Amino acid sequence: MKEKSKITVLKSRISQKLLDLQKSVDIENRKVILDLLEEKQSVKVLDCGCGTGDFTIKIAKKGVNEVYGIELYENDIKSAKEKGIRVLRADLNTTFPFRDNSFDVVHSNQVIEHIHNTDGFILTMKVVKPETEINKGFVALRF
């Protein structure tokens, strides 16, 4: 019985360490993403899988011109809209509800692992304008 208890405690510790590692990687990812956006740029950004909009707001605070979000879940959409984000309900496994070349930057973090058809997801990036000096293009991170 003691051996099972030790194993359970060890599994719990390992799980907690992995969660802590994932959280620290996520924090670092988000810092890198924000660093890619220069202050007060005149750009239009789309946040795919914006959730409640917490990180989307941080993007907006960088001084970008316009920030939009795509989200699937109604509760998250409501929360993001309450923060002033323009959010459209859409499934990222389908085409995006925007015209081609609509955005300077498309952000997707911690989302791609939820996409069934990643090739199709990447192909929908036609909403990103061709790369320019200001336009940073598409950012999708998942480590």
Short mmCIF file of the C-alpha atoms (twelve columns), coordinates in Angstrom:
data_MODEL
# 
_entry.id   MODEL 
# 
loop_
_atom_site.group_PDB 
_atom_site.id 
_atom_site.type_symbol 
_atom_site.label_atom_id 
_atom_site.label_alt_id 
_atom_site.label_comp_id 
_atom_site.label_asym_id 
_atom_site.label_seq_id 
_atom_site.Cartn_x 
_atom_site.Cartn_y 
_atom_site.Cartn_z 
_atom_site.pdbx_PDB_model_num 
ATOM 1   C CA . MET A 1   0.000   0.000  0.000   1 
ATOM 2   C CA . LYS A 2   2.834   2.395  0.790   1 
ATOM 3   C CA . GLU A 3   4.380   1.770  -2.628  1 
ATOM 4   C CA . LYS A 4   1.133   2.812  -4.364  1 
ATOM 5   C CA . SER A 5   1.016   5.936  -2.236  1 
ATOM 6   C CA . LYS A 6   4.595   6.833  -3.179  1 
ATOM 7   C CA . ILE A 7   3.811   6.348  -6.863  1 
ATOM 8   C CA . THR A 8   0.700   8.520  -6.567  1 
ATOM 9   C CA . VAL A 9   2.683   11.299 -4.876  1 
ATOM 10  C CA . LEU A 10  5.428   11.030 -7.504  1 
ATOM 11  C CA . LYS A 11  2.880   11.213 -10.360 1 
ATOM 12  C CA . SER A 12  1.301   14.255 -8.753  1 
ATOM 13  C CA . ARG A 13  4.669   16.015 -8.430  1 
ATOM 14  C CA . ILE A 14  5.588   15.233 -12.033 1 
ATOM 15  C CA . SER A 15  2.200   16.482 -13.240 1 
ATOM 16  C CA . GLN A 16  2.618   19.717 -11.319 1 
ATOM 17  C CA . LYS A 17  6.131   20.255 -12.690 1 
ATOM 18  C CA . LEU A 18  4.855   19.711 -16.244 1 
ATOM 19  C CA . LEU A 19  2.014   22.181 -15.687 1 
ATOM 20  C CA . ASP A 20  4.481   24.724 -14.298 1 
ATOM 21  C CA . LEU A 21  6.758   24.194 -17.306 1 
ATOM 22  C CA . GLN A 22  3.853   24.610 -19.732 1 
ATOM 23  C CA . LYS A 23  2.788   27.820 -18.005 1 
ATOM 24  C CA . SER A 24  6.297   29.291 -18.133 1 
ATOM 25  C CA . VAL A 25  6.623   28.386 -21.838 1 
ATOM 26  C CA . ASP A 26  3.244   29.995 -22.547 1 
ATOM 27  C CA . ILE A 27  4.297   33.183 -20.747 1 
ATOM 28  C CA . GLU A 28  7.529   33.293 -22.756 1 
ATOM 29  C CA . ASN A 29  5.637   32.644 -26.037 1 
ATOM 30  C CA . ARG A 30  3.302   35.538 -25.347 1 
ATOM 31  C CA . LYS A 31  6.219   37.832 -24.499 1 
ATOM 32  C CA . VAL A 32  7.915   36.976 -27.797 1 
ATOM 33  C CA . ILE A 33  4.691   37.624 -29.709 1 
ATOM 34  C CA . LEU A 34  4.224   41.031 -28.091 1 
ATOM 35  C CA . ASP A 35  7.863   41.896 -28.786 1 
ATOM 36  C CA . LEU A 36  7.266   41.202 -32.500 1 
ATOM 37  C CA . LEU A 37  4.679   43.977 -32.618 1 
ATOM 38  C CA . GLU A 38  6.312   47.361 -32.575 1 
ATOM 39  C CA . GLU A 39  4.706   50.133 -30.540 1 
ATOM 40  C CA . LYS A 40  2.077   52.302 -32.218 1 
ATOM 41  C CA . GLN A 41  2.079   50.466 -35.520 1 
ATOM 42  C CA . SER A 42  -0.669  51.236 -37.965 1 
ATOM 43  C CA . VAL A 43  -1.628  47.601 -38.441 1 
ATOM 44  C CA . LYS A 44  -4.762  45.488 -38.407 1 
ATOM 45  C CA . VAL A 45  -4.451  42.290 -36.323 1 
ATOM 46  C CA . LEU A 46  -6.582  39.139 -36.233 1 
ATOM 47  C CA . ASP A 47  -6.357  36.955 -33.121 1 
ATOM 48  C CA . CYS A 48  -7.470  33.408 -34.003 1 
ATOM 49  C CA . GLY A 49  -8.918  31.618 -31.012 1 
ATOM 50  C CA . CYS A 50  -8.967  34.815 -28.979 1 
ATOM 51  C CA . GLY A 51  -10.783 33.197 -26.038 1 
ATOM 52  C CA . THR A 52  -11.930 35.766 -23.503 1 
ATOM 53  C CA . GLY A 53  -9.732  38.405 -25.129 1 
ATOM 54  C CA . ASP A 54  -7.222  38.795 -22.303 1 
ATOM 55  C CA . PHE A 55  -4.197  38.429 -24.582 1 
ATOM 56  C CA . THR A 56  -5.954  40.212 -27.433 1 
ATOM 57  C CA . ILE A 57  -6.191  43.274 -25.191 1 
ATOM 58  C CA . LYS A 58  -2.437  43.103 -24.593 1 
ATOM 59  C CA . ILE A 59  -1.945  43.114 -28.362 1 
ATOM 60  C CA . ALA A 60  -4.225  46.160 -28.635 1 
ATOM 61  C CA . LYS A 61  -2.284  47.967 -25.917 1 
ATOM 62  C CA . LYS A 62  0.784   47.810 -28.141 1 
ATOM 63  C CA . GLY A 63  -0.967  50.562 -30.060 1 
ATOM 64  C CA . VAL A 64  -1.989  48.603 -33.130 1 
ATOM 65  C CA . ASN A 65  -4.671  50.207 -35.263 1 
ATOM 66  C CA . GLU A 66  -7.402  47.543 -35.202 1 
ATOM 67  C CA . VAL A 67  -7.733  44.209 -33.407 1 
ATOM 68  C CA . TYR A 68  -10.256 41.524 -34.310 1 
ATOM 69  C CA . GLY A 69  -10.837 38.097 -32.851 1 
ATOM 70  C CA . ILE A 70  -12.226 34.777 -33.980 1 
ATOM 71  C CA . GLU A 71  -13.635 32.479 -31.320 1 
ATOM 72  C CA . LEU A 72  -15.884 29.425 -31.293 1 
ATOM 73  C CA . TYR A 73  -17.290 29.501 -27.768 1 
ATOM 74  C CA . GLU A 74  -20.158 31.874 -26.990 1 
ATOM 75  C CA . ASN A 75  -19.160 32.557 -23.357 1 
ATOM 76  C CA . ASP A 76  -15.658 33.550 -24.448 1 
ATOM 77  C CA . ILE A 77  -17.067 35.710 -27.253 1 
ATOM 78  C CA . LYS A 78  -19.303 37.528 -24.799 1 
ATOM 79  C CA . SER A 79  -16.387 38.161 -22.443 1 
ATOM 80  C CA . ALA A 80  -14.135 39.396 -25.267 1 
ATOM 81  C CA . LYS A 81  -16.837 41.712 -26.604 1 
ATOM 82  C CA . GLU A 82  -17.298 43.165 -23.112 1 
ATOM 83  C CA . LYS A 83  -13.613 44.145 -23.319 1 
ATOM 84  C CA . GLY A 84  -14.272 46.007 -26.564 1 
ATOM 85  C CA . ILE A 85  -12.847 43.446 -28.967 1 
ATOM 86  C CA . ARG A 86  -14.547 42.935 -32.330 1 
ATOM 87  C CA . VAL A 87  -15.119 39.179 -32.267 1 
ATOM 88  C CA . LEU A 88  -16.729 36.936 -34.827 1 
ATOM 89  C CA . ARG A 89  -17.917 33.443 -34.048 1 
ATOM 90  C CA . ALA A 90  -16.212 30.980 -36.374 1 
ATOM 91  C CA . ASP A 91  -14.745 27.498 -36.391 1 
ATOM 92  C CA . LEU A 92  -11.069 27.689 -37.346 1 
ATOM 93  C CA . ASN A 93  -11.456 24.311 -39.073 1 
ATOM 94  C CA . THR A 94  -13.412 26.125 -41.805 1 
ATOM 95  C CA . THR A 95  -12.730 29.227 -43.878 1 
ATOM 96  C CA . PHE A 96  -12.258 32.522 -42.089 1 
ATOM 97  C CA . PRO A 97  -15.101 35.069 -42.193 1 
ATOM 98  C CA . PHE A 98  -12.865 37.779 -43.680 1 
ATOM 99  C CA . ARG A 99  -11.752 38.776 -47.168 1 
ATOM 100 C CA . ASP A 100 -8.308  37.845 -48.452 1 
ATOM 101 C CA . ASN A 101 -5.563  40.391 -47.651 1 
ATOM 102 C CA . SER A 102 -7.592  41.905 -44.791 1 
ATOM 103 C CA . PHE A 103 -4.973  41.798 -42.016 1 
ATOM 104 C CA . ASP A 104 -1.367  42.806 -41.528 1 
ATOM 105 C CA . VAL A 105 -0.835  40.249 -38.743 1 
ATOM 106 C CA . VAL A 106 -2.669  37.043 -37.874 1 
ATOM 107 C CA . HIS A 107 -1.938  35.669 -34.430 1 
ATOM 108 C CA . SER A 108 -2.642  32.124 -33.305 1 
ATOM 109 C CA . ASN A 109 -1.119  30.820 -30.080 1 
ATOM 110 C CA . GLN A 110 -2.016  27.574 -28.336 1 
ATOM 111 C CA . VAL A 111 -4.637  26.937 -31.030 1 
ATOM 112 C CA . ILE A 112 -3.151  24.874 -33.828 1 
ATOM 113 C CA . GLU A 113 -3.207  21.673 -31.762 1 
ATOM 114 C CA . HIS A 114 -7.024  21.946 -31.732 1 
ATOM 115 C CA . ILE A 115 -7.271  22.183 -35.526 1 
ATOM 116 C CA . HIS A 116 -8.284  18.992 -37.345 1 
ATOM 117 C CA . ASN A 117 -7.013  20.089 -40.749 1 
ATOM 118 C CA . THR A 118 -3.830  22.062 -40.150 1 
ATOM 119 C CA . ASP A 119 -3.052  22.290 -43.873 1 
ATOM 120 C CA . GLY A 120 -6.455  23.885 -44.468 1 
ATOM 121 C CA . PHE A 121 -5.901  26.212 -41.515 1 
ATOM 122 C CA . ILE A 122 -2.631  27.453 -42.970 1 
ATOM 123 C CA . LEU A 123 -4.241  27.886 -46.403 1 
ATOM 124 C CA . THR A 124 -6.903  30.173 -44.915 1 
ATOM 125 C CA . MET A 125 -4.106  32.577 -44.067 1 
ATOM 126 C CA . LYS A 126 -4.988  34.325 -47.325 1 
ATOM 127 C CA . VAL A 127 -6.523  36.897 -44.987 1 
ATOM 128 C CA . VAL A 128 -2.960  38.119 -44.338 1 
ATOM 129 C CA . LYS A 129 -1.715  40.857 -46.648 1 
ATOM 130 C CA . PRO A 130 1.454   40.125 -48.612 1 
ATOM 131 C CA . GLU A 131 4.523   40.762 -46.454 1 
ATOM 132 C CA . THR A 132 5.698   44.354 -46.232 1 
ATOM 133 C CA . GLU A 133 8.137   46.223 -44.019 1 
ATOM 134 C CA . ILE A 134 5.363   46.856 -41.476 1 
ATOM 135 C CA . ASN A 135 3.491   43.616 -41.979 1 
ATOM 136 C CA . LYS A 136 4.949   40.845 -39.856 1 
ATOM 137 C CA . GLY A 137 2.646   38.190 -41.337 1 
ATOM 138 C CA . PHE A 138 1.390   35.087 -39.603 1 
ATOM 139 C CA . VAL A 139 2.442   34.068 -36.097 1 
ATOM 140 C CA . ALA A 140 1.470   30.612 -34.857 1 
ATOM 141 C CA . LEU A 141 3.301   29.257 -31.859 1 
ATOM 142 C CA . ARG A 142 2.932   26.016 -29.979 1 
ATOM 143 C CA . PHE A 143 5.771   24.403 -28.094 1 
# 
